[in-house]
Amino acid sequence: MNQHTLRTTLCRDPQHFARLRTEWNALHRRCAAATPFQAHAWLSSWWHSYGDRGQLRAVLVRRGDRLVAAAPLMLVHRPMPLLVPVGLGISDYFDVLVDDEETADALRALRHGLERAAPHAVIDLREVRPGAAAEELYESWPGARDRFQDSTCMELPASPIDELTRRMANSRAQRVRAKLRKIDALGIESRTVAAHEVPGAVGHLLRLHELQWRGRGVNVEHLRPRFAAHLVRAAGPMVRDGDAAITEFRLGGEVVAAKLTVHSGGLTGGYLYGADPVLREKKVDVTAMLLRHDAHLAAGSGSGVLSLLRGAETYKDHWRPQPVVNSRLLLARSALRPLLRLRAAQVASRERAVRTLVERLPASREWHARWQSRQADASAR
């Protein structure tokens, strides 16, 4: 085959997808816009826990033997035929992967592949971060399309904690520094776990997460065995590859907090944490403790962004983050324009209902922010 020819294929076999690990991760590293949620370990593990037989539709573009673009999608049939992201629900960002050295040609081939993969379906891409390769795909799409706002994510510069506190008012910055000194005085120590320790560390994290939220509306998905299995499968390879870190915080030899942080080339994000209520009793500012650690990881990794991920909860405002709104992109062949309009109407109606609730019940703003950041329904609503 001519090495200059682009070839597009459709992967529908989960076992075949599992074997793509090496070339998928190589492409992931050649796509500057990619987030940690496009790492192969995350997607493959998600499929084991949440995927249904016959749904996988991963569009692959190769130049010779080199993978230059990929779109990890799946076909669902409710409320209509839709191609939606693999990772839906528990992933904070979605994107397609496009080799930075192949952008124009690879995007064109990927677009043609998606048109063939969705002859009777609307493509519904959730949680697309600004600057994502999927945005370029949307802008060049020749058929029907529409765009909506999705979740809000809060972002800080990837800087050490001392620089982040300078963003605050002096009085608040002084309080944060005092809280961090108290943490140090208590003797809380942090340790990043090795890949072979991930199963036990995930167990600690989820146990503490349940304790932390007990009686306060925990996301029930985080308590389910399938979620725990997903984190163990995904985090092991991601820790080994440098795409994630699990940190345990110990007091008197006991694990009192744990945090899963994910990395990509340009972004570090705190995904999930758990903290023993004993820390509240000791007046420990858990948010400050964990953010200091994530800021250290982000600054050391060369990331440009420290993301607080989905949700605009008020406690995040203390750090003066930049709100960044994800997009929801709808795409379809021109012949399916009526179907896309129907899907757009469904999305718009749901958005209006949520907006009305927030406007009429101001207290629901916090609820809505938490709901955005914790929703774990793997269906395409």
C-alpha positions in Angstrom: 0.0 0.0 0.0 1.2 3.5 -0.8 2.5 4.9 2.5 1.1 8.3 1.6 -2.4 7.0 1.3 -4.8 7.6 4.3 -7.0 4.6 5.1 -10.1 4.8 7.3 -11.5 1.7 9.1 -14.2 1.1 11.7 -13.4 -0.9 14.8 -16.4 -2.6 16.3 -14.6 -5.4 18.2 -13.7 -4.6 21.8 -10.9 -7.1 21.7 -9.4 -5.4 18.7 -9.8 -2.0 20.5 -7.9 -3.4 23.4 -5.0 -4.4 21.2 -4.7 -0.8 19.9 -3.1 0.3 23.2 0.5 1.1 22.0 -0.4 2.9 18.8 -3.4 4.7 20.4 -1.2 6.1 23.2 1.4 7.1 20.7 -1.2 9.1 18.9 -2.5 10.5 22.2 0.9 11.9 22.9 1.1 13.5 19.4 -2.2 15.3 19.9 -1.5 18.4 22.0 -5.2 19.1 22.6 -5.9 15.6 24.0 -7.0 15.3 27.6 -6.3 12.4 30.0 -9.8 11.0 29.3 -8.6 10.0 25.8 -5.9 7.8 27.1 -6.4 4.2 25.9 -6.4 2.7 29.4 -9.2 5.0 30.5 -11.3 4.2 27.4 -10.7 0.5 27.3 -11.4 0.2 31.0 -14.6 2.2 30.7 -15.8 -0.1 27.9 -15.2 -3.2 30.2 -17.4 -1.6 32.9 -20.0 0.3 30.9 -20.0 -0.7 27.3 -22.7 -2.9 25.7 -22.2 -5.6 23.2 -22.4 -4.4 19.6 -22.2 -0.7 20.4 -18.5 0.1 19.8 -17.8 2.3 16.8 -14.2 3.6 16.9 -13.2 5.3 13.7 -9.5 4.9 12.9 -7.4 6.7 10.3 -3.9 5.4 9.3 -1.2 6.5 7.0 0.5 3.3 6.2 0.9 1.6 9.6 0.8 4.8 11.6 -2.4 5.7 13.4 -3.0 9.4 12.7 -6.6 10.0 13.9 -9.2 8.3 15.9 -12.7 8.9 17.2 -13.8 6.6 20.2 -17.6 6.4 19.8 -20.4 4.0 20.4 -23.9 3.6 18.8 -27.0 3.9 21.0 -30.6 3.8 20.0 -32.4 5.9 22.6 -34.0 8.3 22.3 -32.9 8.0 18.6 -29.9 6.5 16.8 -26.9 8.4 18.1 -23.1 8.1 18.0 -21.9 9.2 21.4 -18.5 9.2 23.2 -16.9 6.2 24.8 -16.4 7.3 28.4 -19.7 9.1 28.6 -20.9 10.1 32.1 -17.7 9.6 34.2 -15.3 11.5 31.8 -15.0 15.2 32.2 -13.8 15.8 28.6 -14.3 14.2 25.2 -12.2 14.7 22.1 -11.2 13.0 18.9 -7.5 12.4 18.5 -5.7 13.9 15.5 -1.9 13.8 14.9 -0.6 17.4 15.2 1.6 16.8 12.1 -1.4 15.5 10.0 -4.2 17.8 11.0 -5.8 18.8 7.7 -5.6 15.5 5.9 -6.3 13.4 9.0 -9.3 15.5 9.9 -10.7 15.2 6.4 -10.3 11.4 6.5 -11.8 11.2 10.0 -14.8 13.3 8.8 -15.4 10.9 5.9 -15.1 7.9 8.3 -17.7 9.4 10.6 -20.1 10.1 7.8 -19.8 6.4 6.9 -20.1 5.2 10.5 -23.2 7.2 11.1 -25.3 6.8 7.9 -28.6 6.9 10.0 -27.5 8.5 13.3 -26.8 11.9 14.7 -23.3 12.3 16.2 -23.7 13.8 19.7 -20.3 14.8 21.2 -20.5 15.8 24.9 -18.0 17.8 27.0 -15.8 19.1 24.3 -13.2 21.4 25.8 -12.4 24.7 24.0 -9.4 24.2 21.6 -10.2 20.5 21.2 -9.6 18.7 17.9 -13.4 18.0 17.8 -14.0 21.7 17.4 -12.0 21.7 14.2 -14.0 18.7 13.1 -17.2 20.6 13.8 -16.0 23.7 11.9 -15.2 21.7 8.8 -18.3 19.5 8.9 -20.1 19.7 5.5 -23.5 18.4 6.7 -26.0 19.5 9.4 -24.6 20.7 12.7 -25.6 22.5 15.9 -23.8 23.5 19.1 -24.8 23.9 22.7 -23.1 24.8 26.0 -22.2 21.8 28.2 -20.6 21.7 31.6 -18.5 24.4 33.2 -15.0 23.5 34.2 -12.9 25.7 36.5 -9.2 26.2 35.5 -6.1 27.6 37.2 -2.6 28.2 35.8 -0.4 25.2 36.5 1.7 27.0 39.2 2.9 26.2 42.7 0.6 27.0 45.6 2.5 30.2 46.5 1.7 31.7 43.1 -1.9 30.6 43.3 -2.4 32.3 46.7 -1.2 35.5 45.2 -4.3 35.5 43.0 -6.4 35.9 46.2 -7.3 38.9 48.3 -4.6 39.4 50.9 -6.8 38.5 53.8 -7.9 35.2 52.2 -4.4 34.4 51.1 -3.2 34.8 54.6 -5.9 32.5 55.9 -4.9 29.8 53.3 -1.2 30.0 54.3 -2.1 29.7 57.9 -4.2 26.6 57.1 -1.4 25.0 55.2 1.0 25.7 58.1 -1.5 23.9 60.4 -1.5 20.9 58.0 2.2 20.7 58.1 2.3 21.1 61.9 -0.1 18.2 62.3 2.4 16.0 60.5 0.2 14.9 57.5 2.5 13.2 55.0 1.8 12.5 51.4 3.0 9.6 49.3 2.4 8.9 45.6 1.7 5.2 45.1 3.4 2.9 42.6 1.5 1.2 39.8 1.5 -2.2 41.5 -0.1 -0.5 44.6 -3.1 0.9 42.6 -5.7 -1.7 43.6 -5.2 -1.1 47.3 -5.0 2.6 46.9 -8.2 2.8 44.9 -9.8 0.8 47.7 -8.7 3.4 50.2 -9.8 6.3 48.0 -13.3 4.9 47.5 -13.8 4.0 51.1 -12.8 7.5 52.2 -14.9 9.0 49.4 -18.0 7.2 50.8 -17.2 8.3 54.4 -16.7 11.9 53.2 -20.1 12.0 51.5 -22.1 9.8 53.9 -25.4 11.4 54.6 -24.7 14.2 52.1 -25.9 12.8 48.8 -23.0 10.8 47.5 -22.9 10.0 43.8 -24.1 6.4 43.9 -22.1 5.5 40.9 -18.9 6.0 42.9 -20.1 3.2 45.2 -20.7 0.6 42.6 -18.3 -2.3 41.9 -18.2 -1.5 38.2 -16.8 2.0 39.0 -14.2 0.6 41.3 -13.2 -2.0 38.8 -12.9 0.7 36.1 -10.6 2.9 38.3 -8.4 -0.1 39.1 -8.0 -1.2 35.5 -7.5 2.4 34.2 -5.3 3.9 36.9 -2.7 1.1 36.9 -1.5 1.6 33.3 -2.1 5.4 33.6 0.1 5.6 36.7 2.8 3.5 34.9 2.6 5.7 31.8 2.6 9.0 33.7 -1.0 9.8 32.8 -2.2 9.6 36.4 -1.1 9.7 40.0 -2.8 8.4 43.1 -1.6 10.1 46.3 -2.3 9.0 49.9 -2.2 11.4 52.8 -1.3 9.8 56.1 -1.7 10.9 59.7 -0.2 8.8 62.4 0.4 6.1 59.9 -3.2 5.9 58.8 -4.5 6.9 55.4 -6.8 9.8 56.0 -7.2 11.1 52.5 -6.5 9.9 48.9 -6.6 11.6 45.5 -6.6 10.5 41.9 -5.0 13.2 39.6 -4.9 12.8 35.8 -2.4 14.2 33.4 -2.1 14.9 29.7 0.5 17.1 27.8 -1.2 20.4 28.6 -3.6 19.7 31.5 -3.5 18.3 35.0 -6.9 17.6 36.7 -8.0 16.4 40.1 -10.5 13.7 39.3 -11.7 12.2 42.6 -10.7 12.3 46.2 -11.8 10.9 49.6 -11.2 12.3 53.0 -11.8 10.9 56.5 -14.2 13.1 58.5 -11.6 13.1 61.3 -9.9 15.8 59.2 -12.9 18.1 59.5 -12.9 17.5 63.3 -9.2 18.6 63.3 -10.2 21.7 61.3 -8.0 20.6 58.4 -8.8 22.5 55.1 -8.9 19.4 52.9 -9.4 21.5 49.7 -6.3 23.5 50.4 -4.2 20.4 51.2 -5.2 18.6 48.0 -5.0 21.7 45.8 -1.4 22.4 47.0 -0.5 18.8 46.0 -2.2 19.0 42.6 -0.5 22.4 42.0 2.8 20.8 42.7 2.1 17.9 40.4 0.9 20.3 37.6 3.9 22.6 37.9 6.3 19.7 37.8 4.6 18.0 34.8 4.9 21.0 32.5 1.2 21.3 32.2 -0.2 24.7 31.3 -3.5 24.2 33.1 -4.6 22.9 36.5 -8.2 22.0 36.0 -10.7 21.6 38.8 -12.8 19.7 36.3 -16.6 19.8 36.0 -18.7 21.8 38.3 -18.8 25.5 39.3 -19.2 24.9 43.1 -18.7 28.0 45.2 -15.8 26.6 47.2 -13.7 26.7 43.9 -14.3 30.4 43.6 -11.9 31.2 46.5 -9.0 30.4 44.2 -10.3 32.8 41.4 -10.3 30.2 38.7 -11.2 30.9 35.1 -14.6 29.3 34.1 -14.3 27.4 30.9 -17.4 26.1 29.3 -17.4 22.8 27.4 -19.4 22.4 24.2 -21.9 19.8 23.0 -21.6 19.3 19.3 -24.2 17.8 17.1 -23.3 16.5 13.6 -25.1 14.6 10.9 -25.2 13.9 7.2 -27.2 16.5 5.3 -29.9 14.0 4.6 -30.4 13.6 8.4 -31.0 17.4 9.0 -34.6 16.8 10.3 -33.3 14.2 12.8 -30.6 16.5 14.0 -33.1 19.3 14.5 -35.2 17.0 16.6 -32.2 16.1 18.7 -31.3 19.8 19.0 -34.8 20.5 20.2 -34.6 17.8 22.9 -31.3 19.2 24.1 -32.6 22.8 24.1 -35.7 21.8 26.0 -33.7 20.1 28.7 -31.4 23.1 29.0 -34.4 25.4 29.4 -35.8 23.2 32.2 -32.5 23.3 34.1 -32.1 27.0 33.6 -35.6 27.7 34.8 -35.0 25.6 37.9 -31.8 27.5 38.7 -33.4 30.9 38.2 -36.5 30.2 40.3 -34.6 28.4 43.1 -31.3 30.1 43.7 -30.3 27.4 46.2 -30.4 24.9 43.3 -27.3 26.5 41.7 -25.0 24.5 44.0 -27.1 21.4 43.4 -26.8 21.9 39.7 -23.1 22.4 39.8 -22.6 19.2 41.8 -25.0 17.3 39.5 -22.9 18.5 36.5 -19.7 17.3 38.0 -20.9 14.0 39.3 -23.4 12.7 36.8 -22.4 9.2 35.9 -25.2 8.0 33.7 -23.6 6.2 30.7 -26.7 6.7 28.5 -27.1 9.4 26.0 -29.8 11.6 27.4 
